[in-house]
Amino acid sequence: MRAFIDAPGALQFSASNTAGRVEYGGTLATAEPATIHAAVPAGSKARLLLLRAGAEVAQGIDELDYRADEPGPYRVEARLPDRQVPWIVSNAIRVGDDPHPPPASAGPASTAALTTIDPACWTIERDRSSTATVAHDGPQVRLKYQLGPGNPVGQYVALACGASGDTPVEAIEFSAVSAQPVRVSVQIRLPGGVNGQRWRRSVYVDQTERSIRVPLATLEPVEPRTLKPTIARVQSFLLVIDTLNARPGTSGDVTFRYVAFRTPPEPPRGSPKS
């Protein structure tokens, strides 16, 4: 797992127009379109992904050029074949005067209730060979961890919280930032079976803090199930780092802020309830 700071000279990433040229971390404060160029050494066979405000806009193998007509932050990831995590992750280049990513479109979720989870609720779960600590500071929860060494045999660490009680939930939302790129498995436990039913989806977290929303409808079962939850009463929420997404012995430091669950909107008065 390597970020660009661990691979000096491996990535070229720049944006230019008549106002000038900047590299990663820079800003072209002009409404004029810019040409974005990214490249890694020829023959790397790396897939380059260009993202604007977290959404992919272009890709190429070892090299890409893109005309940026929309303002916003652009960054690039380089991914090698057969690797689950990025090889190189750049800092952003900001093009234009838009200081924020585009707002989310209005929809049913925007009228639903958002309930912030008390940071003190989160506790550690782990296997015997792994270690972890959790620190609570205002609206944030900081997880420091190290997975157990050796062969992958289910090493994991997790933050767990049973916050929703009998309240139906349709999505989990939070912002996250990590000292090194990592995939976090966002999971829920539902009642049923010996240890409950678990559903999960992994999300990518790196040095750039980003907002993440995980609808229950996008989760996949840990064990085969026939009915996927879209709205459910959740036994517990989990934020997991395990050997499905990281190597044994991996250590890291991830901060989660404003973790909350979203409940479905109330139906209009007079409408039938399902």
Buried (B, 14 or more C-beta within 10 A) or exposed (E): BBBBEEEEEBBBBBBBBEEEEBBBEBBBEBEEBBEBBBBBEEEBEBBBBBBBBBEEBBBBEBBBEBEBEEBBBBBBBBBBEEEEBBBBBBBBBBBBEBEEBEEEEEEEBEEBEEBEBEBEBBEBBBBEBBBBEBEEEEBBBBBBBBBBEEEEEEBBBBBBBEBBEEEBBBBBBBBBBBBBBBBBBBBBBBEEEEEEBBBBBBBBBBBBEBEBBBBBEEBEBBEEBEEEBBBBEBBBBBBBBBBBBBEBBBBBBBBBBBBBBBBBBEEEEEEEEE
